[in-house]
Each structure stands twice: as structure tokens, then as C-alpha cells.
Amino acid sequence: MPIPPPEQRRFPIAAGIFFGLGLGGFFDGIVLHQILQWHHMVSSRHPADSVESLQWNTLWDGLFHATTYVFVVIGLVLLWRAAHRRHLTWSNRHLVATLLIGFGLFNLVEGLINHQILGIHHVNETVPRDQWLAWDLGFLASGVILLLGGIAMLAGRRREVQPAE
């Protein structure tokens, strides 16, 4: 059986990016919302200082987690579809690169839209208000670093794993 052309053997980049978006969202929601309790999805508009506000924030946190879950499912579907192609080129480097790209994109989009434009919450609302911007900028910087690191890995020279025959 002939080996398909390279464009049919490419690593499923979109799958990795969607997995990275989902993992970035899960990290934010689980670590920052639940474990550290620095903020909730709409805590700048509805501070979690009453049962009613906490219920409202919990609902929005749940919708946020459902969205990140959908990102992971999309990544899984894309990966599953690609895995059925014969002679697919699998690359650990591509996987890590696309996860970094997706995670970085999550931080940038979430940080710009929710923290800066809409102001519905900030990264660390447990510190004095005048320090919120520094935490938000650090979050955006982490997104830029992850995104650029992933792009550099994806674009850099790499030794590809040869397709199985």
C-alpha cells in the first residue's frame, strides 16, 4: 500500500489546540476558582459575599467548566478522526506545542475579554484592588509566553516520527 502524501499524514494540530484550550480552562476553573478561590466567573460584578451571589457565581463557574469540557470533547473527536487515518505522523513535540498554543490562547482570550474588557472577574481578587491589574497582566504574559513557546516548537526543526507501515 502506498504511503499517503505528507498533507494527509500531518499531526492533528487543531485537536491539540482544543485540548490546550480545555486544559487551560480547567486549570483556571479548578485552581483559581475552586482551590485558591481567588475569583469566580462573575465575582467582580457579584462579589461572593452572600449565599445568593455565591450561587450566581457557582452557576457561571459551571457554565464556564461546561464550555472547557466542550473544548476537550472537540479535541478528542478531532484526534479520534485523525487516528483513523493510516500512516499518520505522530509527534510528541507537536502534541506539546499545540497544547501550549491552546493553553496560551485560553489565557489571552480569557484575560483580555473577561478580565480587561468585560471586567467580570480578575485573576486574584483576594489581594488589594490596586494589585489586581498586576495579576491580570501576569496572566496575560503567561498566555503570550505559552502561545509563543508553542508556536516556536511547532515551527522549529524537528525529527518526525515515521508512520507505521
N, C-alpha and C positions, 0 to 999 in steps of 0.2 A: 504494500500500500504506500503510495507516495506521501511525503510529508507536506502538509499544507503550507502555503506561503506565510511569511512572518506576521503579516497583519491579522491572520486567523489564529496565531499562536500567542498573541500578546497577553500579558498579565492583565487580569480584570481590574484596571485602575479604579473605575467607579465603585466597585464593590469595596475596595479598601477605604476609599474616601467616605462612603456611607458608614462603614464600620467605625471609622475615626470620628465622624460626626456624632454617632450614637454613644461611643465610649466617652467622648468629651462631655456630652450632655449628662451621661450617668455619673461621671466624676464630679461635675458641678453640682448636680442634684443630690447625690449621696454624700459627698464630702462636705461641700459648702452649705447646703441647705439642711441636711439632717444631722450629720455627725458634729460639725463645728457650729452649726446654727448661726452662721454669720448673716444670712439673709434668707428670704423666701422669694418666690417668684414676683410677688407684688408688694413686698414689705415696705418699700418707700412710700407707696400710696396708702397702704393699710398696715401700719405697724402691728406686729403680733403681740399687742398688749392687752387683748381681750380674747375670750373664747370665740366670739363671732369673727374677729379679724384673723385669728389663727385658723379657724375653719375655712375662711375665704382663701387664705394663703395656702393651706393644705390642698384645697381643690385645684388651685392654679399650679402648685408643685406637681400634683398628679397628672394634670394635662401636659405639663412640660415633660414629665417622665414618659408619658404615653407617646409623645412626639419622638423622643430619643429612641424609644423602643421601635417605632416605625422605621427610623433610620437604620437600625440594626437589621430588621427584617428585610428591608430593601437590599442592604449589603449582602445578606445571606442568600436571597433569591438571585442576585446578580452573580455571586460566587458559585452557586449551585448550577446555574445555567452555563457558566463558563467551564465548570468542572466536567461537564458532559461533552465538551469538545475534545476531540482526540489531539494528542500531541501539543497540549497547552504548555507554554513555558511558565514554570512556577519559579518564583524568585522571593527569597526571604527579604532581600533588600527592597524589592517593590512593595511587598506587604508592609514592612515597617515604614517606608516612605509614604505610602498612601494613607496609612493610619495617622502619621504625623500631619499630613496635609489636612485630612478631615478634622482632626482634633484642633489644629490651628485655625481652620475656617470656623469651627464652632466658637472658639474663644473670640475671634474677631467679630463675627456677626452678632453673637450674643452680647459681647461687650459694647459694641457700637450702638446696637439697637436698644437693648434693654437697659444698659447702664447709662449711656450718654443721651441718646435721642429721646427715648420714652421715659427714662428715669424711674422705671418701675421697681428697681432694686439696685443695690450696689454690692460690690464684692464682699466687703466686710463692714457691716453696719453696727458691729459691736465696738468699734473704735470711735473717737470723737468725729463729728461730721466733717470737720476741716481736713481730716485724713482720708476721707472716702475716695477723693479723686486720685490720690497716690495709689491706693489699692486697685482702683479701676484701671489706671494706666499700666500698672504692673501686669494685670490680667491681659490687657491688650498686647503688651510687649511679649508675654508668653505666647500669645497666638501668632504674632509675627515670627518669633523665633521657631516655633513648631512648624509653621507653614513654610518658611524659607528653608529650614532644615530638610523637610520632606521633599520640597522641590529640588534642592541640591542633590539629595540622594537619588531621586528619580532621574535627574538629568545626567548625573555623573557616570563615568565609565564603570561598567560592572561586568562581572563574569556571569553570564546567564546559565541557568540550569538547563541542560539539554533535555528535550522532550523524550519521554519514554516511548519506545517502539512497541 
